[in-house]
Amino acid sequence: MNRRTLLRAAPLLALSGCVGTGGGGDNGGGDDDDEPTRVTDRSFEDTGGCSNAETATVDESDGEVRIDGCVTGPNGCAVAALDSATVVDGALEVVVTTERDAPPDVACTEALVYRAYAATITLDGAVSSVRVVHDAPGGRETVVDTAA
């Protein structure tokens, strides 16, 4: 085999293990119980002002996690926002931040504000723990970790 033929075939050979029937479901012999838990839905709402910054409570019930908390925003135009909700190694990590809720030409007060929020995360399975992280002006801080 000459070198040019080998170089043309190499990408196809590399991909050959990536295609096929998938091996999942009833025909593949795989076990659906081995599938990792995923976030299937999420809702988030800024619920106004609060007084106890960098705190949160977690309520877990049958495939749903409800989080109520209070995060610090950098100025008067800040509202609480969901940055991410992911399951990593069986643990749900929810990151809450703030975002500007005013047009760019509007001036905001330059004082820190505390913003309350309510989040509901729906899962397709169980998680081993829930971690709530606030991404606030002072940096990222874990405010709840149910595994601890």
N, C-alpha and C positions, 0 to 999 in steps of 0.2 A: 504494500500500500504506500502510495507516495504521500508526502507531507501535506500538500494542498488538499487532497481528498480528506485526510484526517482532520485538518483544521476546519473544513466545511461541515463535517459530520459531528464534531465535538459539541457544538451547542445543542444539537438534537439529542445526542446521547445524554447530555447533562439534564435535559428536560424529560427524558423518557421515564424517569422514576416519579415525576410529578403529575403524570396524567394517568387516568384509569377510571375504574368504577367507583372509587372512593372507599370501599370497604366498610361503610357504615350501615346502620339500619339492621334489618332482619337478615339480610343476605351476607353481610360482612363479618359476622361473628363478633362484632364489637358490642360492648355493654354500655347502654345509654347512661347507666349510673356513674360511669367514669367521666362523663362530660363535666367540665368545670361550670360552676354557677356563673350566670351572666346577669347583668342589669338589663331588664326588659322595658322599663319605663321609669320616668322620673318627673316629678313636678317640684317647682320651687317658687316661693313667694316672699318678697320683702314685706314684712308686716308692720313696719313703722319703727319708731324709736324704742330704745330699751336702756336699761341702766347698769346691767352687770356684764360688761364686755368680756370677750374671749371665754364664754361659757356655752355649753350646749347640753341637751338631754337627748337620750336615744331610747326609743321604744320599738322593740322588735316583736313582730307577730307574723305568723304564717306567710312567709314570702314577701313581707313588706317591712320597711324600716322607716320610722318617722323620726325626724330630727327637728328640734326647736332650739334656736340659739340666738346669740348676740355677738356680732362681729364689729370691729372698729373700722370706720372709713376715714380717709385722709382729709375730707372737707365736707362742706354742707351739701354738695351735689352728689354725694355717694349714696348708693343703694346696695343692699346685699345681693350677691349673685352666686350662682352655682358654677364653679370652675370645672369640676369633674366629679364623677362617681364611677369608680371602677372596682372590680374584684381582682385582687392579686394574691395568689397562693392561698385562696380560700377566705381571705379577709376583705371586707368592703371598706374602701377608703373614699371618703367624701371630702372634697376640698371646697371651702366657701371663701369667697373674696368679695370685693366691692367693685362697682363700676360707676362711671359718671353717668348721671341721669339728667343731663342738661346740655343744650347746644354749646358748641365751642366758644361762642361769643358771649356767653353768660358768665358773669363773675360769681364765684362760689366763696362762701365764708372759709377762712383758713383755719378752722378749728376742727379737731377730731370729732367725729360723730359716732354714736353707737346705733347700729341698725339690727333690728330683730328679723328673724326669718323662720320659715317653716319649709321643710323639705320632706318629700315622700319618695323613697326609692323602692321600686318593685323588682324582685329577683325571681329567677326561675328555679331556685333551690335554696339551700341553707348556706350560711357563712359561719366561719368559726369566731369571727370578731368584727366589730365595727370601729373604725378610726375616723374621727372628725378633725380636720385640720383647717385652721383659719389662716388665710394669707392676708395679713393685716399690715398697716404701715410699719410696724415694728419687726416684721418678718413672719415666717411661717411658724406656727405653733400648734402642736397637737393638743386639743382641748378635751377630747374624750377618746379613750381606748378601752373598749370593753374586755379586751384580753388581759389587761394589766391588773 
